[in-house]
């Protein structure tokens, strides 16, 4: 391993049995700059730097497992729907000020009953294709069909109309590079090739599975307060 830690090496070998050498992304980028030199990433030579970064992203995603792909996007527990509640119910010790601050945030975020909250948007599959359309909060349901038609036929009145459509609907379709992989037309999908929209479609099609940190978990049971039961007889009166 690049870090030289035996525990990390053992864990990596268990996940990737055929691994030859492993290194974290930060160390890999640091060594890449050392080998190629800072000139390759200077502003005076932006094309080379962008091409190198693009090749690194392609290599990273093409040689990664499915679990690694999805963890790249959903590794943070805060992205979980009940991440805040999980932090509280794990019974971590908080100071009084931190406790009141956390409880205030909890009440503000979770005062509404779940059954009264709006259902999350679900993608619509285009008939006869593997293309999925997802409207954003800025898009009216009645306009989605016309916007999709304009996007497919490239019939835009001006640049502002094109920008409006790109920000209003997302088109998720199979990748032309990787098998069993979907790409999205949103800004994040174009930049990173992996976004919540494409991950949602791949999970719906059972290509990927959400990691534990990104799904709901049963809340911990409330701890019993007071003295242990074994101390009961010592408090009894004659």
ZATOR-609514 format. One line per 8 residues: number of its first residue (from 1); their letters; for each residue x, y, z of N, C-alpha, C. Coordinates in Angstrom, 2 decimals, always signed. Layout:
<sepas>
NUM = A = X:Y:Z:X:Y:Z:X:Y:Z  ... .
</sepas>
This chain:
<sepas>
1 = XXXXXXXX = +0.83:-1.20:+0.00:+0.00:+0.00:+0.00:+0.87:+1.25:+0.00  +0.32:+2.33:-0.54:+1.07:+3.57:-0.56:+1.30:+4.13:+0.82  +0.39:+3.86:+1.76:+0.54:+4.39:+3.11:+1.44:+3.51:+3.97  +1.71:+2.30:+3.55:+2.56:+1.41:+4.31:+1.92:+0.84:+5.56  +0.63:+0.90:+5.67:-0.08:+0.40:+6.85:-0.56:-1.02:+6.57  -0.15:-1.98:+7.41:-0.50:-3.37:+7.18:-2.00:-3.61:+7.28  -2.67:-2.89:+8.20:-4.11:-3.06:+8.36:-4.85:-2.61:+7.10  -4.41:-1.49:+6.52:-5.04:-1.01:+5.29:-4.77:-1.98:+4.15 .
9 = XXXXXXXX = -3.54:-2.50:+4.09:-3.20:-3.45:+3.03:-4.05:-4.70:+3.12  -4.24:-5.22:+4.33:-5.05:-6.43:+4.52:-6.50:-6.19:+4.12  -7.05:-5.04:+4.52:-8.43:-4.72:+4.16:-8.60:-4.60:+2.65  -7.62:-3.97:+2.00:-7.70:-3.81:+0.55:-7.62:-5.15:-0.16  -6.76:-6.04:+0.32:-6.63:-7.36:-0.30:-7.90:-8.19:-0.14  -8.62:-7.98:+0.97:-9.88:-8.70:+1.17:-10.95:-8.24:+0.19  -10.93:-6.95:-0.15:-11.93:-6.39:-1.06:-11.53:-6.61:-2.51  -10.26:-6.34:-2.82:-9.74:-6.51:-4.18:-8.66:-7.59:-4.15 .
17 = XXXXXXXX = -9.03:-8.87:-4.30:-8.04:-9.96:-4.19:-6.90:-9.84:-5.19  -7.18:-9.30:-6.36:-6.14:-9.23:-7.39:-5.35:-7.95:-7.38  -5.40:-7.20:-6.28:-4.74:-5.91:-6.24:-3.22:-6.07:-6.25  -2.56:-5.20:-7.01:-1.10:-5.20:-7.05:-0.54:-4.08:-6.18  -1.14:-2.93:-6.28:-0.70:-1.80:-5.47:-1.89:-0.88:-5.26  -2.08:-0.44:-4.05:-3.18:+0.45:-3.75:-2.69:+1.72:-3.11  -3.41:+2.81:-3.35:-3.01:+4.09:-2.78:-4.25:+4.98:-2.71  -4.34:+5.77:-1.67:-5.50:+6.65:-1.55:-5.43:+7.73:-2.63 .
25 = XXXXXXXX = -6.57:+8.33:-2.91:-6.65:+9.28:-4.01:-5.77:+10.51:-3.77  -5.72:+10.97:-2.52:-4.91:+12.16:-2.22:-3.43:+11.89:-2.47  -2.94:+10.72:-2.03:-1.53:+10.39:-2.26:-1.25:+10.21:-3.75  -2.20:+9.62:-4.47:-2.01:+9.40:-5.89:-1.87:+10.73:-6.63  -2.73:+11.70:-6.31:-2.65:+13.00:-6.96:-1.35:+13.72:-6.61  -0.94:+13.60:-5.35:+0.29:+14.25:-4.92:+1.50:+13.67:-5.67  +1.55:+12.36:-5.80:+2.65:+11.72:-6.52:+2.59:+12.02:-8.01  +1.38:+12.18:-8.54:+1.22:+12.50:-9.96:+1.83:+13.86:-10.27 .
33 = XXXXXXXX = +1.60:+14.82:-9.40:+2.18:+16.15:-9.60:+3.71:+16.12:-9.46  +4.21:+15.26:-8.56:+5.66:+15.15:-8.40:+6.31:+14.58:-9.65  +5.68:+13.56:-10.24:+6.25:+12.90:-11.41:+6.19:+13.79:-12.65  +5.04:+14.44:-12.87:+4.85:+15.23:-14.08:+5.37:+16.65:-13.96  +5.49:+17.12:-12.71:+5.93:+18.49:-12.52:+4.77:+19.45:-12.47  +4.98:+20.56:-11.79:+3.92:+21.54:-11.62:+3.53:+22.22:-12.93  +4.44:+22.23:-13.91:+4.16:+22.92:-15.17:+2.98:+22.29:-15.91  +2.80:+20.99:-15.73:+1.70:+20.31:-16.42:+0.34:+20.76:-15.93 .
41 = XXXXXXXX = +0.29:+21.37:-14.73:-0.99:+21.78:-14.15:-1.10:+23.30:-14.03  -0.16:+24.04:-14.63:-0.21:+25.49:-14.55:-1.34:+26.05:-15.40  -1.72:+27.29:-15.10:-2.79:+27.94:-15.86:-2.38:+28.20:-17.30  -1.04:+28.33:-17.53:-0.57:+28.58:-18.89:-0.80:+27.37:-19.79  -0.99:+26.22:-19.19:-1.18:+24.99:-19.96:-2.44:+24.26:-19.47  -3.62:+24.90:-19.59:-4.83:+24.32:-18.99:-5.31:+23.05:-19.67  -5.05:+22.92:-20.98:-5.54:+21.75:-21.71:-4.91:+20.47:-21.18  -3.59:+20.50:-20.98:-2.90:+19.31:-20.50:-3.37:+18.91:-19.11 .
49 = XXXXXXXX = -3.51:+19.91:-18.23:-3.96:+19.62:-16.87:-5.35:+19.01:-16.84  -6.26:+19.56:-17.65:-7.62:+19.03:-17.70:-7.65:+17.62:-18.27  -6.82:+17.38:-19.30:-6.79:+16.05:-19.90:-6.25:+15.02:-18.93  -5.21:+15.40:-18.18:-4.64:+14.48:-17.20:-5.67:+14.16:-16.11  -6.34:+15.20:-15.61:-7.35:+14.99:-14.57:-8.49:+14.13:-15.08  -8.89:+14.35:-16.35:-9.96:+13.54:-16.93:-9.54:+12.08:-17.06  -8.30:+11.84:-17.47:-7.81:+10.47:-17.59:-7.75:+9.78:-16.23  -7.37:+10.54:-15.21:-7.30:+9.97:-13.86:-8.69:+9.56:-13.39 .
57 = XXXXXXXX = -9.70:+10.40:-13.65:-11.07:+10.06:-13.26:-11.56:+8.82:-14.00  -11.24:+8.74:-15.30:-11.63:+7.55:-16.07:-10.99:+6.30:-15.50  -9.71:+6.39:-15.17:-9.00:+5.24:-14.62:-9.57:+4.85:-13.26  -9.88:+5.86:-12.45:-10.41:+5.60:-11.11:-11.73:+4.85:-11.18  -12.64:+5.31:-12.03:-13.97:+4.71:-12.08:-13.97:+3.40:-12.86  -13.12:+3.27:-13.85:-13.11:+2.05:-14.65:-12.52:+0.88:-13.89  -11.61:+1.15:-12.97:-10.94:+0.07:-12.26:-11.49:-0.13:-10.85  -12.59:+0.53:-10.52:-13.12:+0.46:-9.17:-14.26:-0.54:-9.09 .
65 = XXXXXXXX = -14.51:-1.04:-7.88:-15.68:-1.90:-7.68:-16.93:-1.04:-7.59  -18.09:-1.70:-7.68:-19.35:-0.96:-7.61:-19.52:-0.31:-6.25  -19.07:-0.99:-5.20:-19.19:-0.42:-3.87:-18.37:+0.86:-3.76  -17.18:+0.86:-4.35:-16.34:+2.05:-4.29:-16.96:+3.20:-5.06  -17.58:+2.89:-6.20:-18.21:+3.93:-7.01:-19.28:+4.66:-6.22  -20.14:+3.91:-5.57:-21.24:+4.55:-4.87:-20.79:+5.20:-3.57  -19.76:+4.66:-2.92:-19.25:+5.28:-1.70:-18.63:+6.63:-2.01  -18.12:+6.81:-3.24:-17.53:+8.09:-3.61:-18.56:+9.20:-3.50 .
73 = XXXXXXXX = -19.83:+8.86:-3.76:-20.86:+9.89:-3.77:-21.66:+9.94:-2.47  -21.81:+8.81:-1.78:-22.66:+8.76:-0.61:-21.89:+8.35:+0.64  -20.62:+8.73:+0.74:-19.82:+8.35:+1.89:-20.11:+9.15:+3.13  -20.74:+10.31:+3.00:-20.95:+11.18:+4.15:-22.28:+10.85:+4.83  -22.25:+10.56:+6.12:-23.51:+10.24:+6.82:-24.52:+11.37:+6.78  -24.07:+12.62:+6.59:-25.00:+13.74:+6.57:-25.95:+13.66:+5.39  -25.60:+12.91:+4.35:-26.51:+12.77:+3.22:-27.67:+11.85:+3.53  -27.61:+11.14:+4.64:-28.71:+10.27:+5.02:-29.91:+11.10:+5.45 .
81 = XXXXXXXX = -31.09:+10.54:+5.19:-32.32:+11.27:+5.52:-32.46:+11.51:+7.01  -31.99:+10.58:+7.80:-32.10:+10.75:+9.24:-30.73:+10.80:+9.90  -29.75:+11.39:+9.20:-28.41:+11.47:+9.75:-28.34:+12.24:+11.05  -29.12:+13.31:+11.16:-29.10:+14.10:+12.39:-29.66:+13.31:+13.56  -30.75:+12.58:+13.34:-31.32:+11.77:+14.41:-30.38:+10.65:+14.83  -29.66:+10.07:+13.88:-28.74:+9.00:+14.23:-27.64:+9.50:+15.15  -27.17:+10.71:+14.88:-26.10:+11.25:+15.72:-26.59:+11.44:+17.15  -27.85:+11.82:+17.31:-28.39:+12.04:+18.65:-28.63:+10.72:+19.37 .
89 = XXXXXXXX = -29.23:+9.75:+18.66:-29.61:+8.50:+19.31:-28.43:+7.57:+19.54  -27.27:+7.88:+19.04:-26.10:+7.09:+19.38:-25.62:+7.40:+20.79  -26.29:+8.33:+21.47:-26.04:+8.66:+22.87:-24.62:+9.17:+23.12  -24.12:+9.96:+22.19:-22.82:+10.57:+22.44:-22.96:+11.66:+23.50  -21.93:+11.81:+24.31:-21.98:+12.81:+25.37:-21.84:+14.21:+24.76  -22.80:+15.06:+25.07:-22.80:+16.43:+24.58:-22.81:+17.39:+25.76  -22.17:+18.52:+25.56:-22.28:+19.57:+26.57:-23.69:+20.14:+26.52  -24.06:+20.89:+27.54:-25.43:+21.41:+27.61:-25.73:+22.32:+26.43 .
97 = XXXXXXXX = -24.79:+23.19:+26.08:-25.01:+24.11:+24.95:-25.12:+23.34:+23.64  -24.26:+22.32:+23.45:-24.34:+21.52:+22.23:-25.64:+20.73:+22.17  -26.10:+20.26:+23.34:-27.35:+19.49:+23.38:-28.53:+20.35:+22.94  -28.63:+21.58:+23.50:-29.76:+22.45:+23.13:-29.68:+22.87:+21.67  -28.46:+23.10:+21.18:-28.30:+23.47:+19.78:-28.72:+22.33:+18.86  -28.33:+21.12:+19.22:-28.69:+19.95:+18.41:-30.19:+19.69:+18.45  -30.78:+19.82:+19.63:-32.22:+19.59:+19.74:-33.02:+20.63:+18.98  -32.53:+21.87:+18.98:-33.23:+22.93:+18.24:-33.22:+22.62:+16.75 .
105 = XXXXXXXX = -32.06:+22.17:+16.25:-31.98:+21.79:+14.84:-32.90:+20.61:+14.53  -32.96:+19.67:+15.46:-33.81:+18.50:+15.25:-35.28:+18.88:+15.18  -35.71:+19.75:+16.08:-37.11:+20.16:+16.08:-37.47:+20.93:+14.81  -36.54:+21.76:+14.35:-36.81:+22.54:+13.14:-36.89:+21.65:+11.91  -36.03:+20.63:+11.85:-35.95:+19.79:+10.66:-36.97:+18.66:+10.66  -37.40:+18.23:+11.84:-38.22:+17.04:+11.93:-39.56:+17.29:+12.62  -40.03:+18.53:+12.62:-41.32:+18.82:+13.24:-42.47:+18.28:+12.40  -42.29:+18.24:+11.07:-43.35:+17.74:+10.20:-43.37:+16.22:+10.22 .
113 = XXXXXXXX = -44.54:+15.64:+10.20:-44.68:+14.19:+10.20:-44.24:+13.65:+8.83  -43.57:+12.49:+8.79:-43.08:+11.96:+7.51:-44.17:+11.77:+6.47  -45.38:+11.33:+6.92:-46.44:+11.08:+5.95:-46.99:+12.37:+5.35  -46.68:+13.52:+5.96:-47.14:+14.79:+5.43:-46.11:+15.45:+4.53  -44.91:+14.87:+4.43:-43.88:+15.45:+3.59:-44.09:+15.05:+2.15  -43.59:+15.89:+1.24:-43.73:+15.61:-0.18:-42.91:+14.39:-0.58  -43.47:+13.58:-1.46:-42.76:+12.40:-1.94:-41.63:+12.84:-2.86  -40.47:+12.21:-2.72:-39.33:+12.56:-3.56:-39.65:+12.26:-5.03 .
121 = XXXXXXXX = -39.08:+13.08:-5.91:-39.32:+12.90:-7.34:-38.73:+11.58:-7.82  -39.43:+10.93:-8.72:-38.96:+9.67:-9.28:-38.78:+9.84:-10.78  -37.78:+9.18:-11.37:-37.52:+9.35:-12.80:-38.60:+8.71:-13.65  -38.83:+9.27:-14.82:-39.79:+8.75:-15.79:-39.02:+8.12:-16.94  -39.34:+6.87:-17.27:-38.63:+6.18:-18.35:-39.29:+6.50:-19.68  -38.45:+6.85:-20.66:-38.95:+7.12:-22.00:-39.31:+5.79:-22.65  -40.51:+5.71:-23.19:-41.02:+4.45:-23.74:-40.09:+3.90:-24.82  -39.78:+2.61:-24.72:-38.97:+1.95:-25.74:-37.49:+2.23:-25.66 .
129 = XXXXXXXX = -37.03:+2.90:-24.61:-35.61:+3.23:-24.49:-35.14:+2.93:-23.07  -33.83:+3.09:-22.85:-33.24:+2.97:-21.53:-32.95:+4.35:-20.95  -33.63:+5.37:-21.46:-33.41:+6.75:-21.02:-34.44:+7.10:-19.94  -33.98:+7.77:-18.90:-34.85:+8.20:-17.81:-34.78:+9.73:-17.71  -35.94:+10.33:-17.45:-36.04:+11.78:-17.32:-36.45:+12.12:-15.90  -35.76:+13.08:-15.31:-36.06:+13.51:-13.95:-36.18:+15.03:-13.94  -37.30:+15.53:-13.47:-37.49:+16.97:-13.42:-37.00:+17.52:-12.09  -36.43:+18.71:-12.12:-35.96:+19.36:-10.91:-37.10:+20.17:-10.31 .
137 = XXXXXXXX = -36.82:+20.79:-9.17:-37.86:+21.56:-8.49:-38.25:+22.81:-9.27  -37.37:+23.24:-10.20:-37.67:+24.44:-10.99:-38.53:+24.15:-12.21  -38.77:+22.88:-12.49:-39.50:+22.51:-13.70:-40.96:+22.19:-13.38  -41.86:+22.77:-14.14:-43.27:+22.45:-14.00:-43.58:+21.13:-14.72  -44.41:+20.27:-14.12:-44.70:+18.97:-14.75:-45.23:+19.10:-16.17  -46.03:+20.14:-16.45:-46.60:+20.29:-17.79:-45.55:+20.66:-18.83  -44.43:+21.23:-18.40:-43.40:+21.68:-19.34:-42.35:+20.61:-19.62  -42.34:+19.52:-18.86:-41.26:+18.55:-18.99:-41.24:+17.91:-20.37 .
145 = XXXXXXXX = -42.41:+17.58:-20.93:-42.46:+16.92:-22.24:-41.91:+17.82:-23.33  -42.33:+19.08:-23.32:-41.86:+20.01:-24.35:-40.37:+20.29:-24.20  -39.89:+20.39:-22.97:-38.46:+20.62:-22.75:-37.63:+19.43:-23.22  -38.12:+18.22:-22.97:-37.40:+17.04:-23.42:-37.34:+16.98:-24.94  -38.42:+17.37:-25.59:-38.45:+17.39:-27.05:-37.45:+18.40:-27.60  -37.39:+19.58:-26.98:-36.42:+20.59:-27.41:-34.99:+20.11:-27.21  -34.76:+19.41:-26.09:-33.41:+18.93:-25.79:-32.97:+17.86:-26.78  -33.88:+16.97:-27.16:-33.52:+15.90:-28.10:-33.32:+16.43:-29.52 .
153 = XXXXXXXX = -34.14:+17.40:-29.91:-34.07:+17.93:-31.28:-33.15:+19.14:-31.41  -32.60:+19.59:-30.28:-31.69:+20.76:-30.28:-32.35:+21.97:-30.92  -33.62:+22.20:-30.59:-34.35:+23.36:-31.12:-34.50:+24.39:-30.01  -33.49:+25.23:-29.87:-33.49:+26.25:-28.82:-33.55:+27.63:-29.47  -34.32:+28.51:-28.84:-34.41:+29.87:-29.36:-33.11:+30.64:-29.14  -32.52:+30.46:-27.99:-31.26:+31.14:-27.68:-30.53:+30.37:-26.58  -29.38:+30.90:-26.18:-28.56:+30.23:-25.17:-29.24:+30.19:-23.81  -29.99:+31.21:-23.47:-30.67:+31.24:-22.17:-31.72:+30.14:-22.08 .
161 = XXXXXXXX = -32.40:+29.85:-23.21:-33.39:+28.77:-23.21:-32.71:+27.42:-23.01  -31.57:+27.22:-23.66:-30.82:+25.97:-23.48:-30.39:+25.81:-22.02  -29.91:+26.88:-21.42:-29.48:+26.84:-20.02:-30.66:+26.54:-19.10  -31.81:+27.12:-19.41:-33.01:+26.88:-18.60:-33.43:+25.41:-18.65  -33.38:+24.81:-19.84:-33.77:+23.41:-19.98:-32.78:+22.49:-19.27  -31.50:+22.77:-19.40:-30.48:+21.94:-18.76:-30.60:+21.98:-17.24  -31.05:+23.10:-16.70:-31.22:+23.22:-15.26:-32.56:+22.69:-14.78  -33.49:+22.43:-15.70:-34.85:+22.02:-15.32:-35.06:+20.52:-15.37 .
169 = XXXXXXXX = -34.42:+19.83:-16.30:-34.60:+18.38:-16.41:-33.24:+17.70:-16.52  -33.19:+16.47:-16.02:-31.98:+15.65:-16.10:-32.29:+14.41:-16.95  -31.39:+14.07:-17.83:-31.56:+12.90:-18.69:-30.51:+11.86:-18.29  -30.97:+10.72:-17.78:-30.08:+9.64:-17.35:-30.16:+8.51:-18.35  -29.02:+8.11:-18.91:-29.00:+7.07:-19.93:-27.76:+6.20:-19.78  -27.75:+4.99:-20.38:-26.60:+4.10:-20.25:-25.33:+4.73:-20.79  -24.22:+4.44:-20.13:-22.93:+4.98:-20.54:-22.44:+4.29:-21.81  -21.78:+5.07:-22.66:-21.18:+4.51:-23.88:-19.80:+3.94:-23.62 .
177 = XXXXXXXX = -19.29:+4.11:-22.38:-17.93:+3.67:-22.05:-17.95:+2.43:-21.18  -18.77:+2.47:-20.09:-18.76:+1.39:-19.11:-20.06:+0.59:-19.17  -19.93:-0.68:-18.98:-21.10:-1.56:-18.94:-21.78:-1.46:-17.58  -23.11:-1.55:-17.58:-23.90:-1.45:-16.35:-23.61:-0.15:-15.61  -23.58:+0.94:-16.33:-23.33:+2.25:-15.73:-24.18:+3.29:-16.44  -24.81:+4.18:-15.66:-25.67:+5.22:-16.21:-25.05:+6.59:-15.97  -25.15:+7.44:-16.97:-24.64:+8.81:-16.89:-25.81:+9.79:-16.90  -25.59:+10.94:-16.27:-26.64:+11.95:-16.16:-26.19:+13.23:-16.84 .
185 = XXXXXXXX = -27.15:+13.99:-17.35:-26.84:+15.23:-18.06:-26.77:+16.44:-17.15  -26.94:+16.26:-15.83:-26.86:+17.40:-14.93:-25.41:+17.88:-14.84  -25.21:+19.07:-14.26:-23.87:+19.65:-14.21:-22.91:+18.76:-13.42  -23.37:+18.21:-12.31:-22.50:+17.34:-11.51:-22.20:+16.04:-12.25  -23.18:+15.51:-12.96:-22.95:+14.29:-13.72:-21.96:+14.48:-14.85  -22.00:+15.66:-15.50:-21.05:+15.95:-16.58:-19.65:+16.12:-16.02  -19.55:+16.75:-14.87:-18.24:+17.05:-14.29:-17.61:+15.82:-13.65  -18.40:+15.05:-12.87:-17.84:+13.94:-12.10:-18.25:+12.57:-12.62 .
193 = XXXXXXXX = -19.16:+12.54:-13.60:-19.65:+11.29:-14.18:-20.47:+10.43:-13.21  -20.62:+10.89:-12.00:-21.43:+10.16:-11.02:-22.16:+11.18:-10.17  -23.49:+11.09:-10.12:-24.29:+12.06:-9.38:-25.44:+11.31:-8.70  -26.17:+11.96:-7.79:-27.29:+11.28:-7.13:-28.35:+10.75:-8.08  -28.55:+11.43:-9.23:-29.58:+10.98:-10.17:-29.20:+9.64:-10.80  -27.96:+9.53:-11.29:-27.53:+8.28:-11.91:-27.44:+7.15:-10.88  -27.01:+7.49:-9.66:-26.94:+6.48:-8.60:-28.33:+5.96:-8.27  -29.33:+6.86:-8.23:-30.69:+6.44:-7.93:-31.21:+5.46:-8.98 .
201 = XXXXXXXX = -30.96:+5.75:-10.26:-31.41:+4.85:-11.32:-30.71:+3.50:-11.23  -29.40:+3.51:-10.97:-28.65:+2.25:-10.88:-29.09:+1.43:-9.68  -29.47:+2.10:-8.59:-29.99:+1.36:-7.44:-31.38:+0.81:-7.72  -32.20:+1.57:-8.46:-33.53:+1.08:-8.84:-33.43:-0.17:-9.72  -32.38:-0.22:-10.56:-32.19:-1.35:-11.46:-31.33:-2.45:-10.82  -31.04:-2.32:-9.53:-30.27:-3.31:-8.77:-28.83:-3.47:-9.29  -28.31:-2.42:-9.90:-26.91:-2.44:-10.32:-26.01:-2.09:-9.14  -26.47:-1.14:-8.33:-25.75:-0.73:-7.13:-26.65:-0.91:-5.92 .
209 = XXXXXXXX = -26.06:-0.86:-4.76:-26.79:-0.95:-3.50:-26.35:+0.20:-2.62  -27.30:+0.92:-2.04:-26.95:+2.04:-1.18:-26.15:+1.56:+0.03  -25.09:+2.26:+0.41:-24.34:+1.89:+1.61:-25.15:+2.20:+2.87  -24.81:+1.60:+4.00:-25.59:+1.81:+5.24:-25.70:+3.28:+5.64  -24.65:+4.08:+5.37:-24.68:+5.47:+5.80:-25.69:+6.31:+5.02  -26.18:+5.80:+3.89:-27.08:+6.59:+3.05:-28.53:+6.15:+3.14  -28.83:+5.19:+4.01:-30.21:+4.72:+4.14:-30.67:+4.89:+5.57  -31.96:+4.76:+5.76:-32.52:+4.92:+7.10:-32.13:+3.74:+7.98 .
217 = XXXXXXXX = -31.93:+4.01:+9.25:-31.59:+2.98:+10.22:-32.58:+3.03:+11.37  -32.79:+1.89:+12.00:-33.64:+1.87:+13.18:-32.98:+2.67:+14.30  -33.77:+3.49:+14.95:-33.23:+4.31:+16.02:-32.91:+3.46:+17.24  -31.88:+3.86:+17.96:-31.48:+3.11:+19.15:-32.54:+3.24:+20.23  -32.71:+2.19:+21.03:-33.68:+2.24:+22.11:-33.21:+3.16:+23.22  -34.17:+3.76:+23.88:-33.83:+4.67:+24.96:-33.25:+3.90:+26.14  -32.16:+4.41:+26.66:-31.53:+3.75:+27.79:-32.36:+3.94:+29.06  -32.36:+2.92:+29.90:-33.08:+3.02:+31.16:-32.29:+3.88:+32.14 .
225 = XXXXXXXX = -33.00:+4.74:+32.81:-32.35:+5.62:+33.77:-32.48:+5.06:+35.19  -31.74:+5.62:+36.11:-31.82:+5.18:+37.50:-30.79:+4.13:+37.84  -30.90:+3.60:+39.03:-29.94:+2.61:+39.50:-30.18:+1.25:+38.85  -29.14:+0.42:+38.75:-29.34:-0.94:+38.24:-30.25:-1.74:+39.15  -30.86:-2.79:+38.60:-31.79:-3.61:+39.38:-31.11:-4.29:+40.57  -29.82:-4.60:+40.42:-29.11:-5.27:+41.50:-29.02:-4.41:+42.75  -29.17:-3.10:+42.57:-29.10:-2.20:+43.72:-30.44:-2.08:+44.42  -31.49:-2.67:+43.88:-32.81:-2.55:+44.47:-32.92:-3.04:+45.90 .
233 = XXXXXX = -32.47:-4.25:+46.22:-32.61:-4.75:+47.59:-31.91:-3.88:+48.62  -30.86:-3.20:+48.24:-30.13:-2.37:+49.19:-30.94:-1.16:+49.61  -31.96:-0.80:+48.83:-32.76:+0.38:+49.14:-34.07:+0.02:+49.84  -34.34:-1.26:+50.04:-35.60:-1.66:+50.65:-35.58:-1.38:+52.15  -36.76:-1.06:+52.69:-36.88:-0.74:+54.12:-37.37:-1.96:+54.89  -36.90:-2.13:+56.11:-37.34:-3.23:+56.97:-38.75:-2.95:+57.49 .
</sepas>
